[in-house]
Amino acid sequence: MNNVVPPSYTTLQVRMEEHVAWVAFNRPDKANAMNEAMWDEIQACFEWLDQEPVVRAVVLCGEGRHFCAGIDLAMFAGLAGAADELERSRFVEQFRSVILRLQGNLTAIERCRKPVLAAIQGSCVGGGVDVISACDMRYCCDGVKFSIKEIDIGMVADVGTLQRLPHIIPAGVMRELAYTGRNVDAAEAERIGLVNQRFDSYEEMIEAVSALAQDIARKSPLAIRGCKQMLLYTRDHSVADALNYQATWNGGMLSFEDVMLAIAATGEGKTADFKD
């Protein structure tokens, strides 16, 4: 057992189960809509998770009936209202910097070296889809509703969905969802590969995702971190470049101690006890 005490946040709830960190959006009365504090706290939280050695896997979920209803409209109205106070070009420059900051808030999920598993229920729309697109794996239960909702309020999704989701679901389906903003239910989400698996109930999903996260946490944490780094690098580079990077990575980062521990444990039918 570890004695790590996670940081406290106003919009997130974080708890540890052995080597697995559970991060929950904690604005259930607002369907976990993302206000300004939540955006900043997401980045701070995932930077902490990245640096905390005890954390080997992360489960991201939502308190209450919904995973995430996207950006809080009060925050959006505040951003739009700034347009009346600045000269046009200066507002455009400032607004662009805001978008880049929000992108960075969610990119922290992807940059976290620990695998992030999203457990999704209820509504996952707009910014919620941006969030899950930055996760490693996604799971949902029946009753869920996904939507790239930005098109229905006259804007282009701008903090990650259009950049990451095409690497997760088929291109034609991606375009259909981006152009129409229509809802995707649990069965379709599983069929198109938006989620790894759907479950009949929330309880069944949480139990299965917890077991999977604990299974990942029992592997060599250095090897798991290396796998995530390689997969992200491969997504954005050629096969030749990725192979070269893989050789360099293993040349410098392969732990022969972990390899021997894993081999010995497998032979004995046990679980290896790896260092953080």
DAFENKA-V34287 format. One record per backbone hydrogen bond with DSSP energy under -1.0 kcal/mol. NH is the residue of the N-H (numbers start at 0). CO is the residue of the C=O. If there is no record, write none. Layout:
NH:CO  NH:CO
//
This chain:
12:23  14:21  16:19  19:16  20:56  21:14  22:58  23:12  24:60  25:10  29:26  30:27  31:26  32:29  33:69  38:34  39:35  40:36  41:37  42:38  43:39  44:40  45:41  46:42  47:43  48:44  49:45  50:46  51:47  54:51  55:18  56:18  57:114  58:20  59:116  60:22  62:24  66:120  67:122  68:30  71:33  75:71  76:72  77:73  78:74  79:75  80:76  82:79  83:80  84:81  90:86  91:87  92:88  93:89  94:90  95:91  96:92  97:93  98:94  99:95  100:96  101:97  102:98  103:99  104:100  105:101  106:102  107:103  108:105  110:106  111:107  116:57  117:136  118:59  119:138  123:144  124:67  125:146  127:124  128:125  129:125  130:126  131:127  132:128  133:130  134:131  135:115  136:115  138:117  139:196  140:119  141:198  143:140  144:121  145:183  146:123  148:146  151:148  152:149  153:150  154:149  163:159  164:160  166:163  167:164  168:164  173:169  174:170  175:171  176:172  177:173  178:174  179:175  180:176  183:145  188:184  189:185  190:186  191:187  193:188  194:188  195:137  198:139  204:200  205:201  206:202  207:203  208:204  209:205  210:206  211:207  212:208  213:209  214:210  215:211  216:212  218:215  223:219  224:220  225:221  226:222  227:223  228:224  229:225  230:226  231:227  232:228  233:229  234:230  235:231  241:237  242:238  243:239  244:240  245:241  246:242  247:243  248:244  249:245  250:246  251:247  252:248  253:249  258:254  259:255  260:256  261:257  262:258  263:259  264:260  265:261  266:262  267:263  269:264
//
